[in-house]
Structure formats: structure tokens, C-alpha cells
Amino acid sequence: MRAMKAHEDSVFERHPRTMLALFWLAFLLLFFLASEIALRQLTGLGRPVLFQAHPAYGYRLKPNQETWRFGGAHFKINNLGLRAQRDWDSSREGKILFLGDSVTYGGNHVSNEELFSEVAAARLAGFEAGNAGIPNWGVENVHGLVVGAEFLPASVYVSTFIEGDFYRGLDPGLKLPWVRYEPPLLALEELADFVWHKYVIDTQQSNRRVREADPPDVRMARGATKLQAMDAYLKDRGFPHFVFISPTLEEVLGEAPRDPKVHAALARLGIEAVYLLDEPIMRAATPAERRSWFQDDMHLTPKGHAVWGALIGERLAEKLLWSIPPIPAS
């Protein structure tokens, strides 16, 4: 009877610890696979937009990419490394290049077609937009791209900065996981990078160490001077260049003033900059409407991009109707 009972015992009864371990291993494997699939499908993690390094401007988008990120936001990066709906050929005619930081770039929640660059260009018959905004860029990075690398693919140039961009210096692009040069193997790897950099490593402090090698006033003055030089560089070559200053949420709500040092530097250097904070809609909108324009203190929601695009598009339409010169030779 004992021999028969031993023969009839299930494998779970004969090897309980081994089978429990195998059960948990199978559960963890299934959980891992389900998490990987869910992260890729629902958040776009595992398929980030990629960047490439360059000594003149630090880093920018790698050409010829297409992916979908948080909330299904569509990213199409054309042959010149721009967020644009199609590739650009060598002709500059009918092209507007939008320059700036992560506000211009749009972030991981805004699709190409929702960007204020696209909204603005849609108001200009015969023009298409290319968006060269890059996360964490400052004025010096933009100067490095346009002047240092002589990147002149368009007939019109539009720079949009927050006031903090004048203090950033030439950002080298060392901010993993927000700036990636190679794709992660797994979505879980990218998630782990986000958690590590947000909750374990003080990335803001490390960024400040890079940026604050020089005093704030020195960095701001250098940024303003670089913008003046870029403005002159473009206009000397016959390219219209327009500068817009994008406000923060606190400024729009009337809880903080504009930066007086940046404002004074622009005026002193003769840089004609349009402060979007001065547009009538900023005063006419309710506080709730103003908050709906922002993801955080400075980055915009699709609603914010629609408002910024309408404002910038109207200003460009006013100017370009009479000021645009013949297209310079390539």
C-alpha cells in the first residue's frame, strides 16, 4: 500500500519546494512579459526618440525616425532631424525653421501635428514648418546649430525661448534618460532609468553643476550676445528671423514678473523680441483657461500649443506679407 501511495503522489506532493519555485518563476515571467507589452503599447516606453551628439551644438534629434510615445503622441523626425510632416529637400523656399528648447519641441505628450510650429505655419499659405526644438537646449545650443554648424535649410527662422534659456549655456546633452543616443533593449529598462534618475540621482543638481560653472549674470549676458550674433548672421544673409519669449505659468497667472535682466539685455542689444505675455489673450483668459495651457510650469498642453501657434502665426503673417525677401541661393 505504501509503495502504491508513493506512486500515486503528485509531483507537487513529491517536490513541493521545487514546484513552488517553478510556479513563482512562471508567474514572474508572465508578469514581466505582460508589463513589457503594456508599457510599449500604452506609454511608448522602449521606443524613445533618439539623439546624436555634435561639438557645435551639443546634441539634437537623429534623422529619419518615427515612433509613438505617451498617450499615442506621434513623433515623425525627417531627414534633417526635424519634427516635420515630411522630408525636406535642398530648396529653402516655403520652409520655416522653428528653433528653441523643450517648449518648442513639445515633449512626450504632444504629436507633430499639435505643435505650435505646425499651428503657426498652417496660417501661412505656401509655408511648411520644421521644428528643431530640443529638450534642455539653451540659446547657446541654438546659436551653435545655426551659426556654428551653418544649419540653414529654410527661408524663415523663428526662435522661441523661455527666459531661463539665456542662463543655460551650451548644454552638452548628458541627461539620461531624457536624452538617449541608443534605444533601450526593453521598455522596463527605460522605466527603470526614469525611476533611477527621478528618485535616486539628483539630476537637477548635476545639471546645475554643469550649467553653473559661470555666474548667472555672465551666462545670461553671453546667451543674449549669442542671440544678437545669430540674429545678425541670419539677417545679413537675407533670412527673416523672429524672436518670441514664451512665458511660464506663474507669469501668465500674474504670480511672477518677467525676468528684468533678460528683458534689459534684449533691449540693450537691440533684439526685437515679442513677449507672448503681452498678448491680449493672456489677460482676457480666465485663470482656469490659462492653467489648461500648461503641462507644468513652462511646458504646454495641446491647448497651449494651439494658443501659442495662433499668436505666433498671426505675428508671422503680419510680417511676412511685406518683409520676406527673395529666397537666397542655396
C-alpha angles and dihedrals in degrees: 000000000000091000091049092049092049089051091050096048112112122242088251090059094045096046107021097157095047093047092047089052091049090048092054091044091054091046092051091047092051091046090050092050093045091049092048093050093044093049092050095046100039104033108019091237111154093039105066128168107264130223137203129213127239130175095225099055106010100239143336142174119310110239127249104029136139126182144141123236138177115352090004093294107175120227119192114176112189133213092280096050095258131133094244137139094241143009119280124230126208094274115100095197116119095006128122120193116208114204130191148087134297091306089063092039090056102220130242097308102055124080123220094255092052096055117115088236090063093043091051095047091049087067091057114075112225096016133108129194133236115191115212096170113137130194114259094005121147132198091274092057090053090048089050092054098046102034105019096044094028091230103177109151098141141058095227129040127203122187119194118185139170113224091251090065089075090063099047102083118201102330110214096205101242096141108119130209094025092052111043128179098185129035117253118246091232140021087233089058091056090046090051090051090053092050093045095050095041101044107019107031119050096227093173090058093048090048090051091052089057095044100040100059084111126043117268095250091052092050093046094049091048091050092051091048091050090052090051090050092049092048091052092044092056097042093046086060093050098257119135111232125193126190124205127183113214115211128224123242090255091055092048091050091049092244096118134028125236115268104274094200094055091044091050093046093052091049093047092051093046095243110158103219126172112219107211086203087074095057113113093238089065090064098035097053121089119247089253091054091048092051090050089063093064135068090192136337094315114000119092135234119221086267090055092049089052091053095043090046092052092049095046092042092054092050092047092048090053093051103036095052090073110009105053111110128207113292110269116237116267 
